[in-house]
Amino acid sequence: MPQAPAAPVAPPAVRSATGDLSTLDRYLPLWIGLAMGLGIALGKAFPGLNEQLERVRIGSVSLPIAIGLIAMMYPVLAKVKYRSMGVVVGDKRSLVLSLVLNWLVGPTLMFALAWLLLPDLPDYRTGLIIVGLARCIAMVLIWNDLACGNRELAAVLVAINSVFQIAAYSLLGYFYLELLPRWLGLDSSGIDVTVWQITKSVLIFLGIPLVAGYLTRTFGERLKGVTWYEGTFLPKIGPVALYGLLFTIVILFALQGERITDQPFDVARIALPLLVYFGVMWFGSFLAGVRMGLPYDRNASIAFTAAGNNFELAIAVAIGVFGVSSGQALAGVVGPLIEVPVLVALVYVSLWAQRRFYTGADAPACG
């Protein structure tokens, strides 16, 4: 008796690059552009805004900016599964590659680009070096989701970068801003920064949300369970990070908007090394992962973690050390203006590279 033909096997479900994201996440470039425009308009309408914001401070940063900076980082760090970090990392090559890219290649590349392309603009140059030292811990999760990267690995790399920044950012800042230029015979006379000045900003604007995120997960899971924490609590606090980012951008552009509109050539000068940096870091990282045989989802997570920067922390350090109206702060503010469209474009490059370099078992079900 002839057997009935086998039922056709359904194709694997395809996860859209943007289908899982909220409206806020999906149209982030638009919201950031609107926040920039609103900030510039507020700066024009209220010329004395800077003085008002400086009246109440946390450390050396005005209270509204401090609230925005901490709000940006807390939800991201509350998402990290701290107890299972070792299991998620799995292939140790992923961790080693990420650490090398983030803490050796990235800062060195930004240092070189800043000195090569901004030799006559020490304030902007210093601001870019500060940006290069601030490894991405927030926005990378958005780019990672859009590119169908490994969400668990990206969250773990965020946590590792957070710990490294608390432990090493101050020392690296002193090294790249003071010691290395002196050793190379470069003119760093315009730089006057101490390890403690940087440490204080890092402890406030990264240490506080890191501890809060760890305690929130620990006690939230203990009191209400993992299902409630992952399914109810995290979705509720998730948008807070982007609200904090947009709020901070409005305030910063209200303070720096006049300089941005009055000095477009300076903004272009700052943008050039950033463009080179993003391209070199992402393509270099992704190609290294392909050569090492890493699966696409892990490779994408590492590439975006390496290419992105923690502009929130860089802005906080620049403001805390040099002041809210400084050229260093302006360089930090220009950062997300360049990063957002560039990394959105790299999301599409990443999805193309998935089809180009990954086939069969290594290709995730991702559209």
N, C-alpha and C positions, 0 to 999 in steps of 0.2 A: 504494500500500500504506500503510495508516494507521500512523503512528508510535506506538510504545509510549509510554504516559504517562510523563512525567518522574518520577524517583524523588523522594519528598518530601525536602525539605531538613531535616536534623536541627536542632532548636533549639540555640542556643549553650549551652554548658555553664554552669551556674550555680554560682558559688563561694559556699558558705555563709559567713555572717559569722563563724562560730566553728569551722567544720569543719576549717580548716587549723591550728588552734591546739592545743597540747598540753593535757593535763588541768590542768597547773599554770597555764597562761595562762587557760584557759577559766573556771576557778573562782577567779580571782585575788581577787575581793571576799571570798569565803569564807575563803581562806588569810590575807588581811590581817586580817579580823575575828578569826580564831583567834590570829594573832600578837599582836594587841592584847590579847586576853584573857589569853594566856600571859604577856605582859609585865607586866600589872597583877598577876597572881597571883604572879609571881616577886618583884615589888616588895614585895608584902605579906609574902611568906615570908622574904625576906632584906632587912631594913631597912638593913643596912650595905653594900648593893651599890654605891651611888654612890661611897663611899670606896674600895672595892676597884678599881673601874673607873678611878678617877683616878690610880692609882699608876703606870701605864705609859701614856705619852702620845706622840702624834705632833703636834708643834706644841703647840697648846693643847687637842687633842681626844684622848680616851682611845683606846688602841690598838684595842680591839674595835670601837668605833664607826667608827674610821678604816678598818679592814679592810672593814667592811660597806659604807661609803660608796664606797670605791674599787671593790669588787666589783660594785656596782650599775652603775657607769658603763662599766667596761672592755669588757664584751661588746657593748654598744650601739655604742661607738665603733670596735670591731674590725670591725663589719659594714659600715661606710661605705666606698663605692668612691671613694676620694679622687681617683684619676686621672680619673674620668669625671664629676666633679661638674658641670662646665660643660655636658656633653651632656645629663645628666639634667634639669637645671633647664629647658633648652629655652626655653619662653615666659618672657621676662624679667619679664612682669607678675606671675608667681607669686612670683618672688624679691622684687620690690619690695614687693608687698602683704605678704608674710610679714615682711620687715624692718621695715616701718612698724608693723605690728600688734604685733610682738614687742618692739621697742626704743623705740617712741614711745608708742603707745596703751596697751599693757599696763602698763608701770610707772607712767604718769601716772594711769591709772584706779585702780590699786591704792592709790596715794598718796592720791588724792582720797577713796576709800571708807574708807581707814584713818582719815583725819583727820575725816571726817564722822560715822562710826559708832563710833569709839573715841576721842573727844576727851579722855576722862578716864582712859584706860588706856595710858600711853606705852610700856610694855614690849611689850604685845601689838601696839600700833600699829606700833612699829618692826619687830617680827617679821613682820608682814604686808607691810610695805614691802620687807623683805629677800626675802620670797617673791615679790613682784611683779617684782623685778629678775632672778630666777632663771628663765630661760626653759627650757621643757621640752626635755629631751634623752634621756629614757629611756622613761618610761611612755607617751609619745605613740605609740611604735611599736606598742604593744599596742592602744590605742584605734583607731589607724589601720587595723590589720589587721581588727579587729572590724567597722569601718565600711566595709570594702572600699575604702580609700583607696589612693593610689599609693605603694607601698612604697619605690620608688627615690627619689622626690621627698622623702618623709618622712625617709629616711636622710640625704639631702643637707642638708635643713633642720636636722636634728640636728647635723650636722657644722658648718654655718655658725653655728648658735647657740652651739656649743661654743667656736669660735674667738672669736666676739664676746664671750662671757662672760669669757674669759681676758683679752681686750684692754680691755674696757670696764666690766666689772662693778664693779670697785673705784671707778672714777671716778663711775659712775652712783650707786653706794651713797653716796659722799660728797656728791654733788649732792642726792639726794633725802632724805638723813638730816640733813644739816647746812646746806647752802647754801640750798636752796629754802625750807625752813621759816623760815630767818632772813630771806630776802628778802620772804616773805609776812607776816612779823610773827607767826609762830606760835611757841608756847612749846615749844622743843625742849631745854629745860634738862636733861631726863633722858637725853639722848643724848650719848655721848662716844665717838666712833668715828673712827679714822684710816684713810686710804687703805691704808696698809701692813697693818693688821690684816685688812682684807677681802682684799687682794691675796694675802696668805700662804695663807689658806684656799682661795681659788680656785686658786692654783697647785698646791697639794697635792692637792686633791680633784677637780679637773677637769683640770689640766695633766698630772698623772701618767697617768691613764687615757687621755687623748687621745693623748699621745706613744706610750704602750704600744699603743694600738689601731692607730695609723698604722704603727708598726714591725712589728707582728704581721702586718698585711695585706701590707706591702711584702715582707718576707722570707718569709712563708708562701707567697705566690704565686710568688716567685722560686725557692724551693727545691722546692716540692711541686706547684705549678701551681694555676690558678684553680679547676679542677674539684674538686680535693681540698679547697681552702680553703673554697669555698662549700658543698660537699656533705658534707664530713666534719668539718672543724674547727669551723665556725660552729655547726652543730647541737649539738656537744658542749659548747661554752662558753655557748650561749644561756641555759640555765636558771640560770647563775651569777648573772646580774643579778637575777632574782627571788628567788633564795636570799639574796643580799646584802640586798635590800630587806626581806624577811621577818625576817632576822636583826637588821637595824638597828631595825626597828619593835619587835621583842621587847625589845631593850635600851632603846630610848628610852621605851617605855611602862612598863618596869620602873622607870625613873628618874622619869618624870612621871606615872605612873598614879595616885598618891595625889592629886596636884593635880587631875587630870581628874575623879576620882570625888568629891572633896571640893568642887570648884568648878564644878559643871555649868553655872551661869549664865555664868561667864566663858567656858567652852567655847562656849556658844551665842552669846555676843557675838562671839567670834572667827569662828564659822561664818557669821554673817550676811553680812559683806562678802565672804567667799569665795564664797558662793552667788551673790550679785549679780555678782561678777567673772566667774565661769565662764559664767553665762548671757549676760551682755552681750558678752563676748569671742567666744564661739562663734557666737551668732546674728548679731552684727555682722559677723564675718568671713565666715560662710557667705553671708549676703545680699549682701555686697560682691562675693564671687566670682561669685555668680549674675548680678549686674548687669554684671560685667566679661566674662561669657560664658566663664568657665573651665569645663573639663570636670569632671564630678562627682568623679572620683577625685583630681584635683589640688586641687579646692576642699575636699574633706573633709580632705586632708592638711594644708592650710594652716589650716583652722578648728581642728583638734585641736591643731596646733602652737601656735596663738595662745592657745587656752584653757588648755592644760596648763601646769604649772609644774614646775621642777626642785626638788622639795622636798628631795631629797638634798643638793644644794648649799646650799640655804637653811638647812637644819638644820645643815650643817657650818659655815657662816659664823656662824650664831647661837650655836652652841656655842663656836666658836673665839674669837669676840669677846666674848660676854656670859656664857658658862658653860653647863654642861649642865643646871643647875637653874633657869635664867633664864626669865622670862616670854617673852622673844624665842624661846627654844628651844621653849617650849610651843606658841606660835603656829605654828611650823614643824611640830611633831608633829601638831597638829590638822589641818594641811593635807591629808595623804593620807586622813585619816578622812572628810573632806568630798569631796575630789576623786574618789575611786574610785567611790562610788555615783552622783555627779552625772554624771561623764563616761561611765559605763556607760549611764545613761539617755540621754545625748546621742548615744550610738551608735545607739540605736533611733530617736531623732529624725532623725539623719542618714540612716538607711536609708529612713525615711518621706519625707524631703525629696528623696531621690534619685528616688522614684516620683512625687513631686509636681512637681518642677521640671525633671527631666531625662527626655527621651523619645528614641527613635530612636538615632542614632549616638552621642549624648552619654551615653547610659545604659550603664554597664558591665554585664557579665554577673555580677551579684552578687545573692545572695538575701538 
